[in-house]
């Protein structure tokens, strides 16, 4: 399966996406985003990475997610085998699921969150992914990881999972882009990588880099410990 989730967290002002699949390099293929445009997830049996980038370009110009998805997908003669989800800066969501998407395929959405998937064991995987996110009171990143865990536990992929990714962007922090491109345990490895990236010396260093809201940040550069 490929399953993805995109969400906007009003409390933190952050936008986050996560994805996992039974193939390689899901982060590079599926997730796109920045804090001046929103997020996209482009997937399917013949995914178009250009879709993911193009829909962000439109949303950066102020086009709402639904209209942006419609504009990008309408002229593509291969759209029957592709999926595209989008989340704009206001947290509005939209989805295209091609009629030839490998079943089970579809999407689910709630306020400020959208889940999409194909080659699922059943549509219950979509429900579990969304419910896992909505039921959690944890910070955004943890909620996204929990949603992938719930999706996998509900059916997963007959091929097994091989890659997973997490992308979080905001105006007040450096982008968090984590990818497990090939692993027999990608969800566990993604959690471990997230722990390393959000704690300790790396997190201290990341807090000093410029952001959209503080482009000339003057925080002192941390001492680098030699390896």
C-alpha positions in Angstrom: 0.0 0.0 0.0 0.8 3.6 -0.1 -0.9 5.7 2.6 -0.4 9.3 3.3 -1.7 11.9 5.7 -1.5 15.7 5.6 -2.6 17.9 8.5 -2.6 21.4 9.8 -2.2 22.0 13.5 -3.9 25.3 14.5 -2.3 25.3 18.0 1.3 25.3 16.7 0.7 26.7 13.2 2.6 23.8 11.7 1.8 21.7 8.6 2.7 18.0 8.7 2.6 15.1 6.4 3.6 11.4 6.7 3.6 8.4 4.4 4.5 4.8 4.1 4.6 2.2 1.4 5.7 -1.2 0.3 8.1 0.3 -2.2 11.2 2.4 -2.0 11.7 6.1 -1.2 8.2 7.2 -0.3 9.4 10.5 1.0 11.0 11.5 -2.2 8.1 10.3 -4.4 5.1 11.4 -2.4 5.5 14.3 0.1 6.0 17.9 -0.9 5.5 21.1 1.2 6.6 24.4 2.6 5.1 26.9 5.0 4.3 29.4 2.3 2.2 27.0 0.2 1.0 24.0 2.3 1.4 20.3 1.6 0.8 17.8 -1.1 0.9 14.0 -1.4 1.2 12.6 -5.0 1.0 8.8 -5.3 -0.6 6.0 -7.2 0.5 3.2 -9.5 2.0 5.8 -11.9 2.6 8.8 -9.6 3.5 12.2 -10.9 5.9 14.1 -8.8 5.1 17.1 -11.0 1.6 17.1 -9.7 2.8 17.5 -6.1 5.0 20.5 -7.0 2.5 22.1 -9.3 -0.3 22.1 -6.8 2.0 23.8 -4.3 2.8 26.5 -6.8 -0.9 27.2 -7.2 -1.6 27.2 -3.4 1.3 29.6 -2.9 -0.5 32.0 -5.1 -3.6 31.8 -2.9 -5.6 29.2 -4.9 -7.6 27.0 -2.6 -6.7 23.3 -2.3 -9.9 22.0 -4.1 -9.4 24.3 -7.1 -5.7 23.7 -7.2 -6.2 19.9 -7.4 -8.8 20.3 -10.1 -6.6 22.5 -12.2 -3.6 20.1 -12.0 -5.4 16.8 -12.5 -8.0 17.8 -15.2 -5.7 17.9 -18.3 -3.5 14.9 -17.4 -4.4 11.9 -19.6 -2.8 9.5 -17.0 -4.9 10.8 -14.1 -6.9 7.5 -13.9 -3.8 5.8 -12.3 -2.8 8.7 -10.0 -3.8 10.1 -6.6 -3.2 13.6 -5.3 -4.0 15.2 -2.0 -3.5 18.8 -1.0 -3.6 20.9 2.1 -3.5 24.7 1.7 -2.4 27.3 4.2 -5.9 27.7 5.7 -6.0 23.9 6.3 -8.5 23.2 3.5 -8.1 19.8 1.9 -8.8 18.2 -1.5 -8.2 14.9 -3.2 -8.2 13.2 -6.6 -8.2 9.4 -6.7 -8.1 8.0 -10.2 -10.7 5.5 -11.3 -8.0 3.0 -12.1 -6.3 3.2 -8.7 -5.4 -0.2 -7.4 -8.0 -1.2 -4.8 -8.6 -0.7 -2.1 -8.1 3.0 -2.8 -9.7 6.2 -1.6 -9.4 9.0 0.9 -10.9 10.3 4.2 -10.9 13.8 5.5 -11.8 15.8 8.6 -11.2 19.4 9.6 -7.6 20.3 8.6 -6.6 16.7 7.8 -6.7 14.3 4.8 -5.7 10.7 4.4 -5.3 8.9 1.0 -4.2 5.5 0.0 -4.1 2.8 -2.7 -3.3 -0.9 -2.8 -4.7 -1.2 0.7 -5.9 -4.4 2.3 -9.2 -2.7 2.8 -10.7 0.8 3.2 -10.6 0.2 6.9 -7.0 1.2 6.7 -8.0 4.7 5.7 -10.4 4.9 8.6 -7.8 3.7 11.0 -5.2 6.2 9.8 -7.6 9.1 10.2 -9.0 7.9 13.6 -5.5 7.4 14.9 -4.7 11.0 14.2 -7.9 12.4 15.5 -7.9 10.4 18.7 -4.4 11.5 19.7 -3.7 14.5 21.9 0.0 14.4 21.3 2.0 17.0 19.4 1.6 17.1 15.6 4.6 14.9 14.7 3.6 12.2 17.2 0.0 12.2 15.9 1.2 11.6 12.4 3.5 8.8 13.4 0.6 7.2 15.4 -1.7 7.4 12.4 0.8 5.4 10.3 1.1 2.8 13.0 -2.7 2.5 13.2 -3.0 2.1 9.4 -0.3 -0.6 9.3 -1.9 -2.5 12.2 -5.3 -2.5 10.5 -4.1 -4.3 7.4 -0.9 -3.0 6.0 0.4 -4.3 2.7 0.8 -7.9 1.5 4.2 -6.8 0.2 5.3 -5.5 3.6 6.4 -2.0 4.2 9.8 -0.8 2.9 9.8 3.0 3.4 8.3 5.8 5.5 8.6 9.5 5.7 7.7 12.5 7.9 7.6 16.2 6.8 6.8 19.1 9.1 7.0 22.8 8.1 6.2 26.0 9.8 7.1 29.7 9.8 8.8 29.5 13.2 11.0 26.4 12.9 13.4 24.8 10.5 11.8 22.2 8.2 11.8 18.6 9.6 12.3 16.2 6.7 12.8 12.6 7.8 13.0 9.7 5.4 13.5 6.0 5.7 14.1 5.0 2.1 14.6 1.2 2.5 14.1 -0.9 5.6 12.4 -4.0 6.8 11.0 -2.0 9.7 10.5 1.5 8.3 7.9 2.8 10.8 10.1 1.8 13.8 13.1 3.3 12.1 11.2 6.5 11.4 10.3 6.8 15.1 13.9 6.3 16.1 15.1 8.9 13.6 12.5 11.3 14.8 13.8 10.9 18.4 17.3 11.7 17.3 16.2 14.7 15.2 14.1 16.3 18.0 16.3 15.8 21.0 19.9 16.4 22.0 22.6 18.3 20.1 20.9 18.1 16.7 17.7 19.7 18.0 19.8 22.4 19.8 21.5 23.2 16.6 18.3 23.2 14.5 16.8 25.8 16.9 19.5 28.3 15.8 18.9 28.4 12.1 16.9 31.1 10.3 13.2 30.6 9.8 10.5 32.5 7.8 9.5 34.5 10.9 13.1 35.1 11.9 15.2 35.1 8.7 18.1 36.8 10.4 18.1 34.8 13.6 21.0 35.7 15.9 21.1 32.7 18.2 24.6 31.7 19.1 26.0 28.8 17.1 26.3 25.7 19.3 29.6 24.2 20.1 30.3 21.3 17.7 31.4 18.1 19.4 34.0 16.3 17.3 33.2 12.7 16.4 
